[in-house]
Amino acid sequence: MPARRLTVLVCVTMGANTVSIGAFPALLPEIGTTVRLADWQLGAVAGAFGFARMLADVPVGLFITHHLARALTVAPIFLVLGALVMTSGGEFSTVLAGRVLMGTGHTLSMLAGLTTVLRYRAGPGLASSLNALEFSAMIGVLAGVSLVALLPRAVPWSTAFLLACAPVLVPIVTLPLLRRSLPSSVDGPRPLFARSEADEPPSRPSSSRLAILAGVAGTAIAFSYSAVDQFVIPLRGSREFGLERAGIARLLMLSQLVDIVALLPVGALADRYGTPRVVAAIMLTFTAALTLIGFGTLPLMAVGCGLFGLSMAGWMLPLGILRSVTPPAQVAWRLALYRVSVDGGMFLGPVLAGLLTARHAGVLPAALIVVMVTLAIALLAQPRPTAPSP
């Protein structure tokens, strides 16, 4: 029961911290118009969140090894400060700086939450626990998109975004209970940064291959998500199909609703049939979604958004593969390395989309399709890993 309560509290924190992430893509065209941003600046603003997370992942992972509770305490401060900076000046520099601060805060929150689940919920139901965490995050994302869709058009983007950031106050209230629910830490002085809580034997070569495949799969999903959700859908919907804020929000909500419905069943399937096989199926679903979103008409794009949501139900599953080959004492360090590659994909997705959209709109979706198919084949060829250490 204490472990379940801990997971529930982490899920509440994750859901509250992701409302602003859901609101941002639907506001992106309006931010570009109001602040007068060029396409490359729009891509930079969209990608700055992932870039900040990528830079912060390693130091935060080393810090979390011995200071998990402190990371959970500091994260809301960065998120609130970033929201205030982002909406304060109405200039490219302030919007960019605010996104960087919010990315850093989200890294602290995300790595601390995932480390908690991977350390204390490892076992046969790990995939379900990870997808429960993602389920709560997607509820937050959906709440953010819904808020933007329901607000009157006259409400400026800065006010809409601040309203979407207000739920960050919830984790501040529940933080004392979350800290009390964490297992007691080791007494005595602890280093500020560390890779492991204890000495561990070296990994087997097969384990290293699975860890690399998990990292590549997570990066490909992150890259596709950031490029499609934060750039291709909003900009293609606005420019090619004439959709306004509410229309773009509805497309994003469709993918998020499908994601939410599919998350828990997909997690249960991964626990039953093996995470690598389910991740391979997710990769193949991504190929269909990318094809329809990148090249289809508006009705086909809507179908692609639904498939995109189904694909995103596998967002957390590569972590199950990584945990199966990671000693418990090294969870935070391995997770930090994994998140560097994932957040690198989050950063590069919208940036490359912004650079390629004007002249080579079909290159990025076509390249991603090839990557997804290749990963699916590689994962299906791997032997099923052993159960993760408790």
C-alpha positions in Angstrom: 0.0 0.0 0.0 2.8 2.6 0.8 4.3 2.0 -2.7 0.9 2.4 -4.4 0.3 5.6 -2.4 3.7 6.9 -3.5 2.8 6.1 -7.2 -0.5 7.9 -6.8 1.2 11.0 -5.4 3.8 11.0 -8.2 0.9 10.7 -10.7 -0.9 13.7 -9.2 2.4 15.8 -9.4 3.0 14.7 -13.0 -0.6 15.5 -14.1 -0.5 19.0 -12.6 2.9 19.8 -14.1 1.9 18.9 -17.7 -1.2 21.1 -18.1 1.0 23.9 -19.5 2.7 21.5 -21.9 -0.7 20.7 -23.4 -1.7 24.4 -23.8 1.5 25.5 -25.5 1.2 23.9 -29.0 -2.3 25.3 -29.6 -1.0 28.8 -28.6 2.1 28.5 -30.8 0.6 30.2 -34.0 -0.8 33.0 -31.9 2.6 33.5 -30.1 4.3 33.7 -33.5 1.8 36.3 -34.7 1.8 38.4 -31.6 5.5 38.4 -30.9 6.3 38.5 -34.7 8.5 35.4 -34.9 10.0 33.9 -38.0 9.7 30.2 -38.6 13.1 29.5 -37.3 12.3 31.5 -34.1 9.1 29.5 -33.7 11.1 26.3 -34.0 13.6 27.6 -31.5 10.9 28.5 -29.0 9.2 25.2 -29.4 12.5 23.3 -29.1 13.9 25.3 -26.2 11.9 23.3 -23.7 13.5 20.1 -24.9 16.9 21.7 -25.2 16.9 22.9 -21.6 15.8 19.4 -20.4 18.6 17.8 -22.4 21.2 20.0 -20.8 19.8 19.5 -17.3 19.3 15.7 -17.5 22.8 14.6 -16.5 23.4 17.0 -13.5 19.8 16.4 -12.3 20.2 12.6 -12.6 23.5 12.7 -10.6 21.8 14.9 -8.0 18.7 12.7 -7.7 20.8 9.6 -6.9 21.0 10.8 -3.2 18.6 13.8 -3.2 15.3 12.7 -4.6 13.2 14.6 -2.2 15.1 17.8 -2.7 14.6 17.6 -6.5 10.8 17.2 -6.0 10.9 20.4 -3.8 12.8 22.6 -6.2 10.9 21.6 -9.4 7.8 23.8 -8.9 9.9 26.9 -8.3 11.5 26.6 -11.7 8.1 26.0 -13.4 6.5 29.0 -11.8 9.4 31.3 -12.5 9.6 30.1 -16.1 5.9 30.8 -16.7 6.2 34.4 -15.3 9.3 35.2 -17.4 7.7 33.7 -20.6 4.7 35.9 -20.4 6.3 39.1 -19.1 8.0 40.8 -22.0 6.3 39.8 -25.2 9.6 39.4 -27.0 11.5 36.5 -28.5 14.2 36.6 -25.8 11.7 36.5 -22.9 9.6 33.7 -24.4 12.7 31.7 -25.1 14.1 32.3 -21.6 10.8 31.3 -20.0 10.7 28.1 -22.0 14.2 27.2 -20.9 13.4 27.7 -17.2 10.2 25.6 -17.5 12.2 22.9 -19.3 14.6 22.8 -16.4 11.8 22.6 -13.9 10.1 19.8 -15.8 13.4 17.8 -15.9 13.6 18.0 -12.1 9.9 16.9 -11.8 10.1 14.2 -14.5 13.3 12.6 -13.5 12.4 12.6 -9.8 9.0 11.0 -10.5 10.3 8.4 -12.9 13.2 7.5 -10.6 10.6 7.0 -7.8 8.6 4.6 -9.8 11.6 2.7 -11.3 13.2 2.3 -7.8 10.2 1.4 -5.8 7.7 -0.2 -8.2 10.0 -2.5 -10.2 8.5 -5.9 -10.8 6.0 -7.6 -13.1 3.7 -4.6 -13.1 6.3 -2.0 -13.9 4.9 -1.3 -17.4 1.4 -0.7 -16.0 2.9 1.7 -13.3 4.8 3.6 -16.0 1.8 3.9 -18.2 -0.3 5.0 -15.2 2.2 7.8 -14.7 1.9 8.7 -18.4 -1.9 8.5 -18.1 -1.9 11.2 -15.4 0.5 13.3 -17.5 -1.8 13.0 -20.6 -4.8 14.0 -18.4 -2.8 17.1 -17.7 -2.0 17.7 -21.3 -5.6 17.2 -22.3 -6.7 19.6 -19.7 -4.3 22.2 -21.1 -5.6 21.8 -24.7 -9.2 21.9 -23.5 -8.6 25.1 -21.5 -7.2 26.8 -24.6 -10.1 25.5 -26.7 -12.7 26.8 -24.2 -11.3 30.2 -23.5 -12.7 33.1 -25.6 -10.6 34.1 -28.6 -10.2 37.6 -27.0 -8.2 36.2 -24.1 -4.5 36.9 -25.0 -2.1 34.0 -25.2 -0.1 35.1 -22.2 -3.2 35.0 -19.9 -4.3 31.7 -21.4 -0.8 30.2 -20.7 -0.7 31.5 -17.1 -4.1 29.9 -16.4 -2.6 26.6 -17.8 0.3 26.9 -15.4 -1.8 27.5 -12.3 -2.2 23.7 -11.5 1.6 23.8 -10.6 0.3 25.0 -7.2 -1.2 21.5 -6.6 2.2 19.7 -6.2 3.3 22.4 -3.9 0.4 21.6 -1.6 0.9 17.8 -1.8 4.7 17.9 -1.5 4.9 17.3 2.3 2.8 14.1 2.0 4.9 13.0 -1.0 8.2 13.5 0.9 6.9 11.6 3.9 5.9 8.7 1.6 9.4 8.3 0.3 11.4 5.4 1.9 13.9 6.6 4.4 17.3 7.5 3.0 20.6 6.2 4.2 22.0 8.1 7.2 25.3 9.9 7.1 26.8 12.4 4.6 25.9 11.9 1.0 27.6 13.4 -2.1 25.8 16.1 -3.9 26.2 14.2 -7.3 26.7 10.5 -7.7 26.2 7.8 -10.4 25.3 5.0 -8.1 24.2 4.4 -4.5 26.4 1.3 -4.3 29.0 -0.7 -6.2 27.5 -2.8 -9.0 28.9 -5.5 -11.3 29.4 -4.5 -15.0 26.6 -5.0 -17.5 26.5 -8.0 -19.9 26.9 -7.1 -23.6 23.3 -8.2 -24.4 22.1 -5.9 -21.6 24.0 -3.0 -23.2 22.4 -3.7 -26.6 18.9 -3.6 -25.1 19.7 -0.4 -23.2 20.9 1.2 -26.4 17.8 0.0 -28.3 15.6 1.4 -25.5 17.4 4.8 -25.8 17.0 4.9 -29.6 13.4 4.0 -29.4 12.7 6.6 -26.7 14.5 9.2 -28.8 12.6 8.4 -32.0 9.3 8.7 -30.1 10.3 12.0 -28.5 11.5 13.4 -31.8 8.3 12.4 -33.6 6.1 13.8 -30.8 7.8 17.2 -30.6 8.0 17.6 -34.4 4.4 16.5 -35.0 2.6 17.8 -32.0 4.4 21.1 -31.5 5.0 22.0 -35.1 3.6 20.0 -38.0 0.0 19.7 -36.7 -0.3 23.4 -35.6 1.4 24.9 -38.6 0.0 22.6 -41.3 -3.5 22.9 -39.8 -3.2 26.7 -39.7 -1.6 27.3 -43.1 -2.8 24.6 -45.3 -6.3 24.0 -43.9 -7.1 27.4 -42.4 -7.8 26.2 -38.9 -7.8 28.7 -36.0 -6.9 28.1 -32.4 -9.9 25.9 -31.6 -9.6 23.8 -34.7 -5.9 23.1 -34.0 -6.8 22.3 -30.3 -9.4 19.8 -31.5 -6.9 17.9 -33.6 -4.5 17.8 -30.6 -7.3 16.7 -28.3 -8.1 13.9 -30.6 -4.7 12.4 -30.3 -4.6 13.0 -26.6 -8.0 11.3 -26.0 -6.9 8.2 -27.9 -3.6 8.2 -26.0 -5.5 8.3 -22.7 -7.9 5.5 -23.6 -5.0 3.3 -24.8 -2.4 3.9 -22.1 -3.5 1.4 -19.4 -4.4 -1.4 -21.9 -1.1 -1.0 -23.7 0.7 -1.1 -20.3 -1.1 -4.3 -19.4 -0.2 -5.9 -22.8 3.5 -5.0 -22.3 3.4 -6.8 -18.9 1.7 -9.8 -20.4 3.5 -10.3 -23.7 6.8 -8.5 -23.2 7.7 -4.8 -23.5 10.0 -5.1 -26.6 7.2 -6.7 -28.7 4.7 -4.0 -27.8 7.2 -1.2 -28.4 7.8 -2.8 -31.9 4.1 -2.6 -32.6 4.1 1.0 -31.4 6.8 1.8 -33.9 4.8 0.4 -36.8 1.7 2.3 -35.7 3.9 5.5 -35.8 4.7 4.9 -39.5 1.0 5.0 -40.4 0.4 8.1 -38.2 3.3 10.0 -39.7 2.2 9.2 -43.2 -1.3 10.5 -42.7 -0.3 13.6 -40.7 2.5 14.6 -43.0 0.9 13.9 -46.4 -2.8 13.5 -46.0 -5.8 15.7 -46.5 -7.6 17.2 -43.5 -9.8 14.1 -42.9 -6.8 11.8 -43.3 -4.8 14.1 -41.0 -7.5 13.6 -38.4 -7.2 9.8 -38.7 -3.5 10.2 -38.4 -3.9 12.2 -35.2 -5.9 9.3 -33.8 -3.1 6.8 -34.7 -0.6 9.2 -33.4 -2.3 9.1 -30.0 -2.3 5.3 -30.1 1.4 5.4 -30.8 2.0 7.8 -27.9 0.6 5.2 -25.5 4.0 3.5 -25.8 5.9 6.7 -24.7 7.0 5.2 -21.4 7.5 1.6 -22.4 11.2 1.9 -23.5 11.9 2.6 -19.8 10.6 -0.8 -19.0 13.3 -2.3 -21.3 15.9 -0.1 -19.7 14.9 -1.0 -16.2 15.1 -4.7 -17.0 18.9 -4.4 -17.6 19.7 -1.7 -14.9 20.8 -2.4 -11.3 18.5 -0.6 -8.8 21.4 1.5 -7.4 22.1 3.0 -10.9 18.5 3.8 -11.9 18.9 7.6 -11.6 22.1 7.7 -13.6 20.8 5.4 -16.4 17.6 7.3 -16.5 19.5 10.6 -16.8 21.5 9.2 -19.8 18.2 8.0 -21.4 16.6 11.3 -20.9 19.5 13.1 -22.6 18.8 11.3 -25.8 15.0 11.6 -25.4 15.1 15.4 -24.7 17.6 15.8 -27.5 14.9 14.4 -29.7 12.4 16.8 -28.1 14.6 19.7 -28.9 15.6 18.7 -32.5 12.1 17.7 -33.6 10.5 21.2 -33.9 13.8 22.8 -34.8 14.4 20.6 -37.8 10.8 20.8 -38.7 11.0 24.6 -38.8 14.1 24.5 -41.0 12.8 21.9 -43.4 9.1 22.9 -43.7 9.6 25.7 -46.1 11.4 23.8 -48.9 11.4 20.1 -48.0 8.2 19.5 -46.1 8.1 15.7 -46.8 11.7 14.9 -45.9 11.3 14.7 -42.2 8.2 12.5 -42.1 9.7 10.1 -44.7 13.0 9.8 -42.7 11.0 9.1 -39.4 9.0 6.4 -41.1 12.3 4.6 -42.1 13.6 4.9 -38.6 10.4 3.5 -37.0 10.3 0.5 -39.3 14.0 -0.3 -38.6 13.5 -0.1 -34.9 10.5 -2.4 -35.0 12.5 -5.0 -36.8 15.5 -4.7 -34.4 13.2 -5.0 -31.3 11.4 -8.1 -32.7 14.8 -9.7 -33.3 15.9 -9.3 -29.6 15.4 -12.1 -27.0 12.9 -11.4 -24.3 14.8 -9.8 -21.3 14.7 -11.2 -17.8 12.4 -9.6 -15.2 13.7 -6.4 -13.6 15.4 -6.5 -10.2 13.0 -5.8 -7.3 
